[in-house]
Amino acid sequence: MEYRDLRKIRQRRRRRLLEQNAPCLLILSVYVLLLLSRLMDTEWVTPENQYLSVILMQIMIFLFPGLIFCKLQGSDFTSRLRLTGVGPSHVLLILSATLTLIAGSLLIGIQTGGMDTLARDFTLYDTFSSQNEGTVGNVLYLLLAYAALPALCEELVFRGMLCAALEERVGLLPTILCSTLYFGMLHFQFRLLPMYLFAGFLLSMVLYATRSLPAAMAVHFLNNVFGLFGRPALSQFYLYTGSTQLFTFLLVCLMLVGGIFFCGEAGRCYRRYAEGGYPAPYRVDIPREDRTSVLVRTLFPPAGILCVVVYILASIF
């Protein structure tokens, strides 16, 4: 074999290796910046600059690496992020998904952390704690910094960029599992991992059912709004009833109702795609015998293994 052929083979291998690792390198950069922000919080953030710091840190952690990633992926990458608007036909799906997410997350949180989780303040990445002072200005700030901005930034990275970079190459299932896993590890707590895995999976379902990233952002935003303003009221309701069994039963009922409506609306969306002849935007031709190897390579390339190591170390220490 000639030297020129060997060089081409090596170049193809390097491109393939970079292609496999690029999405996880984006997530790794987010993890590292998020951990660094915790150090910045203890050193630089004061009550006087806390409001601006919360906003700027989220932009730095998510949007800067995301912009660099989009630039490296090429000029047509942003067109694959599904930034299409949400239509009236998606309203019931978004509301039912939100109900399912809220009730399911509460159930999992109660199972893993007990009923005390209801009384805890809404926090961002276990670093910034929301303080509801009741003023109009404070409420607007909480909606922006603790509800809207996290929903926009996290969905843009984990459901937008990550899914767009993977789905055409590896198919739907590995893409959803990868998005779910790395979103779940974002918060660096073993106890909260099941709850965030559930949230990541459901938000991925919203993305692919609606084919709209803003729809997933809307569900995420509404869930954050509930965490800010609805959870304290729910905690008071639990104290009023005094029955863990009754409270759990009501949450199960709400999750089932939300899940039934969500599945029905998602099925209606897919029927509409089939009737209209809209092709699937992801790869569907992966042979069955190759799916396991594709899944492993997608979830745990070298950069993905580094993400897992960072998560474990950060969760322990």
C-alpha positions in Angstrom: 0.0 0.0 0.0 1.4 3.4 -1.0 2.2 6.1 1.5 -0.6 8.3 0.1 -3.2 5.7 0.7 -2.0 5.2 4.3 -2.2 8.9 4.9 -5.8 9.0 3.6 -6.7 6.1 5.8 -5.2 7.9 8.9 -7.1 11.1 8.0 -10.4 9.2 7.7 -9.7 7.6 11.1 -8.9 10.9 12.7 -12.1 12.5 11.2 -14.2 9.5 12.4 -12.7 9.8 15.9 -13.3 13.5 16.1 -16.8 13.0 14.8 -17.5 10.4 17.5 -16.0 12.6 20.3 -17.1 16.1 19.3 -20.6 15.9 21.0 -19.2 14.6 24.2 -16.4 17.2 24.1 -19.1 19.9 24.1 -20.7 18.3 27.1 -17.3 17.9 28.8 -16.7 21.6 28.3 -20.1 22.4 29.9 -19.3 20.2 32.9 -15.9 21.8 33.5 -17.2 25.3 33.2 -20.1 24.5 35.5 -17.7 23.2 38.1 -15.5 26.2 37.7 -18.5 28.5 38.2 -18.9 27.0 41.7 -15.5 28.2 42.6 -16.4 31.6 41.1 -19.5 31.7 43.2 -17.6 31.3 46.5 -14.9 33.8 45.5 -16.5 36.5 43.4 -20.3 36.5 43.8 -21.7 38.9 46.4 -25.3 39.9 47.2 -24.8 43.1 45.2 -23.8 41.3 41.9 -25.6 38.0 42.4 -28.4 38.8 39.9 -26.0 39.6 37.0 -23.7 36.8 38.0 -26.4 34.1 37.7 -27.2 35.3 34.2 -23.7 35.8 32.9 -22.5 32.4 34.3 -25.2 30.5 32.4 -24.3 32.3 29.2 -20.7 31.5 29.8 -21.3 27.8 30.7 -23.7 26.9 27.9 -23.8 29.4 25.1 -20.1 30.1 24.5 -19.2 26.4 24.1 -22.4 25.9 22.1 -21.5 28.7 19.7 -18.0 27.3 19.2 -19.5 23.8 18.6 -22.0 25.1 16.0 -19.2 27.0 14.2 -17.0 23.9 14.0 -19.9 21.8 12.8 -20.4 23.9 9.7 -22.7 26.6 8.3 -25.7 24.4 7.9 -25.7 22.9 11.4 -28.0 25.6 12.9 -30.7 24.7 10.4 -30.8 21.2 12.0 -31.6 22.4 15.5 -35.4 22.4 15.0 -35.8 26.1 16.0 -39.3 26.0 14.4 -42.1 27.7 16.4 -44.7 26.0 18.5 -48.2 25.8 16.9 -51.6 25.6 18.5 -51.7 21.9 17.8 -48.8 21.5 20.3 -50.4 23.3 23.3 -52.1 20.2 24.8 -48.9 18.1 24.3 -46.8 20.7 26.0 -49.2 21.0 28.9 -49.6 17.3 29.4 -45.8 16.8 29.2 -45.4 19.4 31.8 -47.9 17.8 34.1 -46.2 14.4 33.6 -42.7 15.9 34.2 -43.8 17.8 37.4 -45.6 14.8 38.9 -43.1 12.2 37.9 -40.1 14.3 39.1 -41.8 14.9 42.5 -42.5 11.2 42.9 -38.9 10.2 42.1 -37.6 13.0 44.3 -39.8 11.8 47.2 -38.6 8.2 46.7 -34.9 9.1 46.7 -34.9 12.0 49.1 -38.0 11.8 51.2 -40.8 14.3 51.8 -38.3 16.9 52.8 -37.5 17.5 49.2 -40.8 19.5 48.9 -39.6 22.1 51.3 -36.2 22.8 49.7 -35.5 26.0 47.8 -35.3 25.9 44.0 -31.6 26.0 43.1 -29.5 26.1 40.0 -26.9 23.3 39.8 -26.7 23.2 43.6 -25.0 26.6 43.5 -27.4 29.5 43.3 -30.5 29.4 45.5 -33.6 31.4 44.4 -35.0 33.9 46.9 -38.6 34.9 46.3 -39.0 38.3 47.9 -42.5 38.9 46.5 -41.7 42.1 44.6 -42.5 42.4 40.9 -38.9 43.0 40.0 -37.7 40.0 41.9 -40.4 37.8 40.3 -39.4 38.9 36.9 -35.7 38.3 37.7 -36.5 34.8 38.9 -38.5 34.0 35.8 -35.6 35.1 33.6 -32.6 33.8 35.5 -34.0 30.6 37.1 -36.8 29.6 34.7 -36.3 31.0 31.1 -32.5 31.1 30.8 -31.9 27.5 32.1 -34.6 26.1 29.9 -33.2 27.9 26.8 -29.5 27.1 27.5 -29.9 23.5 28.6 -32.3 22.5 25.9 -30.2 24.2 23.2 -27.2 22.1 24.2 -28.7 18.8 25.3 -31.8 18.5 23.0 -30.7 20.9 20.2 -27.0 20.6 19.5 -26.3 17.1 21.0 -29.3 15.5 19.2 -28.6 17.2 15.9 -25.0 16.1 15.9 -25.8 12.5 16.6 -29.2 11.5 15.1 -28.1 11.4 11.4 -25.1 9.3 12.2 -26.3 6.8 14.9 -30.1 6.9 14.8 -32.9 7.8 17.2 -32.4 5.5 20.2 -28.7 6.1 20.9 -29.3 9.8 20.4 -32.1 9.9 23.0 -30.2 7.8 25.5 -27.1 10.0 25.1 -29.1 13.2 25.6 -30.8 11.7 28.6 -27.7 10.4 30.3 -25.6 13.5 29.9 -28.4 15.8 30.9 -29.0 13.7 34.0 -25.3 13.9 35.0 -25.4 17.7 34.6 -26.4 18.3 38.2 -23.6 16.2 39.8 -25.7 14.4 42.5 -26.2 10.7 42.6 -29.4 11.1 44.5 -31.0 13.3 41.9 -29.8 11.3 38.9 -33.0 9.2 38.5 -35.1 12.3 38.5 -33.1 14.1 35.9 -32.8 11.0 33.8 -36.6 10.9 33.7 -36.8 14.6 32.9 -34.2 14.3 30.1 -36.0 11.3 28.5 -39.4 13.1 28.6 -38.0 16.3 27.1 -36.4 14.2 24.3 -39.8 12.7 23.6 -41.3 16.2 23.4 -38.6 17.3 21.0 -39.1 14.4 18.6 -42.9 14.4 18.9 -43.2 18.0 18.0 -40.0 18.4 16.0 -39.6 21.7 17.7 -36.9 22.6 20.1 -38.9 25.6 21.5 -41.6 23.0 22.5 -39.0 21.2 24.7 -37.9 24.6 26.0 -41.5 25.5 26.9 -42.0 22.3 28.9 -38.7 22.9 30.7 -39.6 26.5 31.4 -43.0 25.6 32.9 -41.4 23.0 35.1 -38.9 25.6 36.4 -41.8 28.0 37.0 -43.5 25.3 39.1 -40.3 24.7 41.0 -40.0 28.4 41.8 -43.6 29.2 42.7 -45.7 26.0 42.8 -43.6 23.8 45.0 -43.9 25.9 48.2 -47.7 25.8 47.8 -47.6 22.1 47.2 -45.5 21.7 50.3 -48.2 23.6 52.3 -50.9 21.3 50.8 -48.9 18.2 52.0 -48.6 19.7 55.5 -52.3 20.4 55.5 -53.3 16.8 54.6 -50.6 15.2 56.7 -50.9 12.0 54.7 -47.9 10.8 52.7 -50.0 8.0 51.1 -52.7 10.4 49.9 -50.2 12.8 48.6 -48.3 10.1 46.7 -51.6 8.7 45.3 -52.5 12.1 43.9 -49.1 12.5 42.3 -49.4 9.1 40.7 -52.9 10.0 39.3 -51.6 13.3 37.9 -48.6 11.6 36.3 -50.8 8.9 34.7 -53.3 11.5 33.4 -50.5 13.6 32.0 -48.8 10.6 30.5 -52.0 9.4 28.8 -52.7 12.7 27.2 -49.1 13.2 26.2 -48.9 9.8 24.5 -52.2 10.5 22.7 -51.0 13.9 21.4 -47.6 12.4 20.4 -49.3 9.7 18.5 -51.5 12.3 16.7 -48.3 14.2 15.7 -46.7 11.1 14.3 -49.9 10.2 12.4 -49.8 13.7 10.9 -46.2 13.3 9.8 -47.0 9.9 8.2 -50.1 11.3 6.4 -48.2 14.3 5.2 -45.2 12.3 4.0 -42.7 14.1 6.3 -39.6 11.9 6.5 -37.9 11.1 9.8 -35.0 13.5 10.4 -32.8 10.8 11.9 -31.2 7.6 10.6 -33.4 4.5 10.6 -31.3 2.0 8.6 -28.9 0.7 11.3 -28.8 -3.1 11.2 -30.0 -4.8 14.3 -26.7 -6.6 14.8 -24.8 -3.3 14.9 -27.1 -1.4 17.3 -25.3 -2.4 20.5 -21.9 -1.4 19.2 -23.3 1.9 17.9 -25.0 2.5 21.2 -21.8 1.9 23.2 -19.7 4.0 20.9 -22.2 6.8 21.1 -22.6 6.9 24.9 -19.0 6.1 25.8 -16.4 7.4 23.4 -13.1 8.6 25.1 -14.6 12.1 25.7 -17.8 10.5 27.1 -15.8 8.4 29.5 -14.1 11.6 30.7 -17.6 13.1 31.2 -18.5 10.1 33.4 -15.3 10.4 35.4 -15.9 14.1 36.0 -19.4 13.5 37.1 -18.4 10.7 39.6 -15.6 12.8 41.1 -17.7 16.0 41.3 -20.6 14.0 42.9 -18.3 12.5 45.5 -16.2 15.5 46.4 
